[in-house]
Amino acid sequence: MKEFWNKLPIKEKIKFILSVIAGILVVIFATLNWKDQEIHFIFKIIKVKLSIAILLSVIAGYIISFLFSYKTRLEKENEIEKLNKKIHKLTSDLQSKTEHTNMEDFSEEN
């Protein structure tokens, strides 16, 4: 384990240490907020632990933001793919014109 740690770049070490600190803070937060809380849905009221309610809210927010950004990411990837195809076509057209011009220059010299 010590060998693995020594091979890690400083950036990865900092990320790991910050992740451990964040994990400890989450555990402390959860233990401090381990009381029942009523959640009012439209047709039902349920009691859950406050920490679990917050965790579920964070997860739901992450899923919703991922779904909204996923569509945008797909559109951008499609646009990038189209532009790459256009670049490839223009490059091959330019290359063929250059070859054609070089052939004409060669035939004029002879």
Secondary structure, 3 states (H helix, E strand, C coil): CHHHHHHCCHHHHHHHHHHHHHHHHHHHHHHHCCCEEEEECCCCEEEEEHHHHHHHHHHHHHHHHHHHHHHHHHHHHHHHHHHHHHHHHHHHHHHHHHHHHHHHHHHHHC
